[in-house]
């Protein structure tokens, strides 16, 4: 995020996720592993792999830097981040 675009949407690709849980360790208020040992996003009232709009996250106070660090920690790059214009900003 060299030009510091704000994260507007998060997606977890379940086909890429191997359950390493580095995203959970890095941002446990945003991610957790489900019964299939795949990462899901903690949303208000529900948990799924997205796409998840930033405003629907359970933790409204989490910073973009934490979400980006969680995505960067994923060994398979299964977490995709998008800006307000829908442009992919990570990976």
C-alpha positions in Angstrom: 0.0 0.0 0.0 2.7 2.4 -1.0 0.2 5.2 -1.8 -1.8 4.5 1.4 -5.1 3.7 -0.1 -7.7 2.7 2.4 -8.9 -0.9 2.6 -12.6 -1.1 1.7 -13.0 -4.8 1.0 -11.4 -8.0 2.2 -11.7 -11.4 0.5 -10.3 -14.8 1.7 -9.7 -17.3 -1.1 -10.7 -20.6 0.5 -9.0 -22.5 -2.2 -5.7 -20.9 -1.3 -6.0 -21.0 2.5 -4.1 -23.8 4.2 -5.1 -22.9 7.8 -1.7 -21.6 8.8 -3.5 -19.1 11.1 -0.9 -16.4 10.8 -3.8 -14.0 9.9 -5.5 -15.0 13.2 -2.4 -14.4 15.2 -1.8 -11.0 13.5 -5.5 -9.8 13.6 -7.6 -12.0 15.8 -10.4 -9.5 15.9 -10.8 -9.7 12.1 -9.9 -13.4 11.3 -10.5 -16.8 12.8 -10.4 -20.4 11.5 -13.7 -22.2 10.9 -14.5 -25.9 11.3 -12.7 -26.7 8.1 -9.5 -25.0 9.4 -9.9 -22.2 6.8 -9.8 -18.5 7.6 -13.0 -16.5 7.8 -13.7 -12.9 8.4 -15.5 -11.8 11.6 -18.4 -9.7 10.5 -21.2 -8.2 12.6 -23.4 -11.2 13.4 -21.8 -13.6 10.9 -18.5 -15.1 9.8 -17.5 -15.9 6.2 -14.7 -15.7 3.7 -16.1 -12.5 2.1 -16.1 -10.4 0.1 -16.5 -8.3 3.2 -17.0 -4.6 3.2 -14.8 -2.8 5.7 -17.9 -1.3 7.5 -19.3 -4.7 8.2 -16.3 -5.9 10.2 -17.1 -7.0 13.8 -14.1 -4.9 15.0 -14.7 -1.4 13.6 -11.6 0.0 15.3 -9.0 -2.2 13.7 -6.5 -0.3 11.6 -5.6 -0.8 7.9 -2.0 -1.5 9.0 -3.2 -4.5 11.1 -5.4 -5.9 8.2 -2.5 -5.4 5.8 0.0 -7.1 8.1 -2.4 -10.1 8.5 -2.7 -10.4 4.7 1.0 -10.1 4.3 1.6 -12.8 6.9 -0.4 -15.4 4.9 2.1 -17.9 3.4 -0.2 -18.6 0.4 -1.4 -15.0 -0.1 -5.0 -16.1 0.3 -6.2 -12.7 1.6 -7.0 -10.1 -1.0 -7.5 -6.4 -0.1 -9.3 -3.8 -2.3 -9.6 -0.1 -2.1 -12.7 2.1 -2.3 -12.6 2.1 -6.2 -12.5 -1.7 -6.2 -8.8 -1.9 -7.2 -6.8 -4.7 -5.7 -4.2 -3.3 -3.4 -2.8 -6.6 -2.0 -1.3 -9.0 -3.0 
